[in-house]
């Protein structure tokens, strides 16, 4: 559970940094012949918005799935002492 909360806190800070990076990338792209892809979070700061949702899926779902699995295992062991 604490791992999941830590991941959510880290993701919150990463979103702020991603938007700041995208703003700087837009400035660089106005003066550069080579265009750097935008990978920010906010609307208009990302070239492919669908990659954001699919990329967040594993670290948003896996900690909670693992928490439920561990809780189920601990409950199974507490009700059936022959398993331990």
Secondary structure, DSSP 8 states (H G I E B T S, - for coil): -HHHHHHHHHHHHHHHHHHHHHHHHHHHHHH-SS----B-SSTTSBS-THHHHHHHHHHHHHHHHHHHHHHHHHHHHHH-GGG-
